[in-house]
Amino acid sequence: MFAVNASALAPTESLAAARAAFFAPIGGQGLVEQAVRRLGEAIGLGVLEVGERLPPEAVLAERFGIAPMTLRQALAILREAGYVETRRGRGGGSFVCCAVPLPAAQTATARLASLTVDDLRDLTEFRRLVAGAGAALAAERATAGEIEELRVLVEQMAAPPPFDEFRRADSRFHLAVASAARSPRLAAAELQVQADLAELLALIPHPPEALRLSNGQHRAVLEAITRRQPEAARTSMERHAAGTGDFLVGLRLGKVCG
C-alpha cells in the first residue's frame, strides 16, 4: 500500500465535491443495492480510503435519503464482502477495511465488447471536455492545499506502484482536479466518467513505462495548475484523456473484434 499520513484518512479538501456527489440522495427501486454500489464505487475509486471511518449510520442514511434499516442492510452486505468492518465501543463505527479489487480481465473484456466504437468515442469526447474544463478552472481556483494534495498523488504514482494502487491514485487525481474547479455539477460529471471507465481501464496495457508516461501527463496538468495557466492545464488534460480513448478504441477493434 501507499504510505499515507494521518490526514489522508480524513476527508480531504480536494475531494470534497466528489464526496458530496457520492453522498447525495438516492431514490427509486433497489435502495439497498444503490447504497452498496455508491459506497463500493467510492471505495474502489479511492474517494474513501482504507482505514477511513464512514459517517455515523444516522448521518449517512439521512444523506442518502433512505431509512436507517436500509443503510444497515447495505453495510451488512459490504461487511460480508470484506470491504467494511464495524467496531464497537468508544471510537467505533464502520471503517473501510479493503479496497475494491479491479475487475477480472474477462469481465472487463465483456464490458468493452458491449460497447461500440462510437460509444467509446462519445465517452472519450465527453471525458475530454469535462476533464479539460475542470483542469482549466482548477488552475484558476485551486487552493494551495488542493495543489499540494495533487502533488502528493502524482508522487505516489511516480514509482510506479502496483496497478490497482496506481488506478486508485489516478482516479483520486482526476476527481481532485474536478473538485478544485469549484463546480459541483462538473465534479459529479467527472465522478460518473470515472465510474464508467473503472472496468475498461483495467484492460489498458500497464507496463511500468506506460504508467510513467501516464503520470508524466498528470504532472504536466499539475504544473499548469500550479502556475495558474488555465489553457495549458486544459490542453494537457485533454491530451491525456484523448490518449486513453485511443487505447480503448484500439483494444475494441483489435482484441475484441480481431
C-alpha positions in Angstrom: 0.0 0.0 0.0 0.9 3.6 -0.4 2.4 5.2 2.7 -0.2 7.9 3.7 -0.1 10.3 6.5 -2.9 10.5 9.1 -4.6 13.5 7.3 -5.1 11.3 4.2 -7.5 9.2 6.1 -9.8 12.1 6.8 -11.9 13.9 4.2 -9.5 15.9 2.1 -10.1 19.4 0.8 -9.6 18.5 -2.9 -12.1 15.6 -2.8 -14.9 17.5 -1.0 -17.0 17.8 -4.2 -16.6 14.2 -5.1 -17.6 13.1 -1.6 -20.6 15.3 -1.8 -21.7 13.7 -5.0 -21.2 10.2 -3.6 -23.2 11.0 -0.5 -26.1 12.7 -2.5 -29.6 11.3 -2.1 -30.6 8.1 -3.9 -34.1 7.1 -4.9 -36.3 4.8 -6.9 -36.2 1.0 -6.6 -33.5 -1.2 -5.1 -32.3 1.3 -2.5 -30.1 -1.3 -0.7 -28.4 -2.2 -4.0 -27.9 1.5 -4.9 -26.3 2.2 -1.5 -24.0 -0.8 -1.9 -23.0 0.5 -5.4 -22.5 4.1 -4.2 -20.2 3.1 -1.3 -18.5 0.4 -3.3 -17.6 2.8 -6.1 -16.4 5.4 -3.6 -14.0 2.8 -2.1 -12.9 1.5 -5.5 -12.2 4.9 -6.9 -10.2 5.9 -3.8 -12.6 8.6 -2.6 -13.0 6.6 0.6 -9.6 5.4 1.8 -8.7 2.1 3.5 -8.8 2.8 7.3 -11.3 5.7 7.0 -14.4 5.8 9.2 -17.7 6.3 7.4 -20.1 8.9 8.7 -22.4 7.7 11.5 -25.2 5.5 10.3 -27.9 8.1 11.1 -26.0 10.8 9.2 -25.2 8.6 6.2 -28.8 7.4 6.0 -30.0 11.0 6.1 -27.6 12.0 3.3 -28.7 9.1 1.1 -32.4 9.9 1.9 -33.0 6.3 3.0 -34.2 4.6 6.2 -31.5 3.6 8.7 -32.6 -0.1 8.4 -32.0 0.1 4.6 -28.5 1.5 5.2 -27.7 -1.2 7.8 -28.6 -3.8 5.2 -26.2 -2.2 2.7 -23.4 -2.1 5.3 -24.1 -5.7 6.2 -23.5 -6.7 2.6 -20.3 -4.7 2.4 -19.1 -6.3 5.7 -19.8 -9.8 4.3 -17.9 -8.9 1.2 -14.9 -7.8 3.3 -14.9 -4.1 2.4 -16.2 -2.6 5.6 -15.8 -3.6 9.3 -17.8 -2.4 12.2 -16.0 -1.7 15.5 -17.8 -1.3 18.8 -17.2 0.9 21.8 -15.7 4.3 22.1 -14.2 5.4 18.8 -16.1 2.7 17.0 -18.2 2.8 13.8 -17.9 1.4 10.3 -14.5 1.6 8.7 -13.2 0.8 5.2 -11.0 -2.2 5.6 -10.3 -3.3 2.0 -10.1 -1.6 -1.4 -12.5 -3.0 -4.1 -10.4 -5.1 -6.4 -10.1 -4.3 -10.1 -12.5 -6.3 -12.3 -11.1 -9.5 -13.8 -9.9 -9.2 -17.3 -12.7 -11.5 -18.6 -15.4 -9.2 -17.0 -13.7 -6.1 -18.3 -13.4 -7.6 -21.8 -17.1 -8.4 -21.8 -17.9 -4.9 -20.8 -15.7 -3.5 -23.6 -17.3 -5.8 -26.1 -20.7 -4.5 -25.2 -19.7 -1.0 -26.4 -19.4 0.1 -29.9 -16.5 2.2 -31.2 -19.0 5.1 -31.4 -19.8 4.5 -27.7 -16.2 4.7 -26.8 -15.6 7.8 -28.8 -18.6 9.5 -27.3 -17.3 8.6 -23.8 -13.8 9.8 -24.6 -15.1 13.1 -26.0 -17.3 13.7 -23.0 -14.4 12.9 -20.7 -12.1 15.2 -22.7 -14.5 18.1 -22.4 -15.3 17.6 -18.7 -11.8 16.9 -17.6 -10.3 19.7 -19.7 -12.8 22.2 -18.3 -12.1 21.0 -14.8 -8.4 21.4 -15.2 -8.8 24.9 -16.6 -11.0 26.0 -13.7 -8.7 24.3 -11.2 -5.8 26.4 -12.5 -7.9 29.5 -11.6 -9.5 28.3 -8.3 -7.4 25.6 -6.6 -6.1 26.4 -3.1 -2.5 25.8 -2.1 -3.7 22.9 0.0 -5.5 21.3 -3.0 -2.4 21.7 -5.2 -0.3 20.1 -2.6 -2.7 17.1 -2.4 -2.5 16.8 -6.2 1.3 16.8 -6.0 1.2 14.1 -3.3 -0.9 11.9 -5.6 1.5 12.4 -8.6 4.4 11.5 -6.4 2.6 8.3 -5.2 2.2 7.3 -8.8 5.8 8.0 -9.8 7.4 4.7 -8.7 5.0 3.4 -10.2 3.2 1.2 -7.6 1.2 -1.9 -8.4 -1.5 -1.3 -11.0 -4.5 -1.5 -8.6 -2.9 1.1 -6.3 -2.0 3.3 -9.4 -5.5 3.2 -10.6 -7.0 4.3 -7.3 -4.5 7.2 -7.1 -5.2 8.0 -10.7 -9.0 8.2 -10.0 -8.3 10.4 -6.9 -6.2 12.7 -9.0 -8.9 13.3 -11.6 -11.6 13.7 -9.0 -9.4 16.1 -7.0 -8.8 18.2 -10.1 -12.6 18.4 -10.8 -13.3 19.2 -7.1 -10.8 22.0 -7.2 -12.8 23.6 -10.1 -15.5 24.6 -7.5 -18.3 23.3 -9.7 -20.5 20.6 -8.1 -22.0 19.7 -11.5 -18.7 19.3 -13.1 -17.4 17.2 -10.2 -20.4 15.0 -10.5 -19.8 14.5 -14.2 -16.2 13.6 -13.6 -17.3 11.1 -11.0 -19.7 9.4 -13.4 -16.9 9.3 -16.1 -14.5 7.6 -13.6 -17.2 5.1 -12.6 -17.9 4.3 -16.3 -14.2 3.9 -17.0 -13.4 1.8 -13.9 -13.8 -1.6 -15.7 -12.5 -0.6 -19.1 -9.2 0.9 -17.8 -8.2 -2.5 -16.4 -7.7 -3.6 -20.0 -5.2 -0.9 -20.9 -1.6 -2.4 -21.0 0.2 -1.2 -17.9 3.9 -2.0 -18.0 5.9 0.4 -15.9 6.8 2.6 -18.9 3.1 3.1 -19.8 2.3 4.1 -16.2 5.3 6.5 -16.2 4.0 8.0 -19.4 0.5 8.5 -18.0 1.9 10.0 -14.8 4.1 12.3 -16.8 0.8 13.7 -18.3 -0.6 14.1 -14.8 2.5 16.0 -13.8 2.0 18.3 -16.8 -1.5 19.1 -15.7 -0.3 19.7 -12.1 2.4 22.1 -13.2 0.0 24.1 -15.3 -2.4 24.3 -12.4 0.4 25.3 -10.1 1.5 28.0 -12.5 -2.1 29.3 -12.8 -2.2 28.6 -16.6 -5.8 27.6 -17.4 -5.3 26.9 -21.1 -2.2 24.9 -20.6 -4.0 22.8 -18.0 -6.9 22.3 -20.3 -4.7 21.3 -23.2 -2.6 18.8 -21.1 -5.7 17.2 -19.6 -7.5 16.9 -22.9 -4.4 15.3 -24.4 -4.3 12.8 -21.6 -8.0 11.9 -21.9 -7.7 11.6 -25.7 -4.8 9.2 -25.3 -6.8 6.9 -23.0 -9.6 6.9 -25.5 -7.2 5.9 -28.3 -6.1 2.9 -26.2 -9.7 1.8 -25.6 -10.7 2.1 -29.3 -7.7 0.2 -30.3 -8.5 -2.6 -27.9 -12.1 -2.7 -29.0 -11.1 -3.1 -32.7 -8.2 -5.4 -32.1 -8.7 -7.7 -29.1 -12.5 -7.9 -29.1 -13.2 -7.9 -32.8 -10.0 -9.3 -34.1 
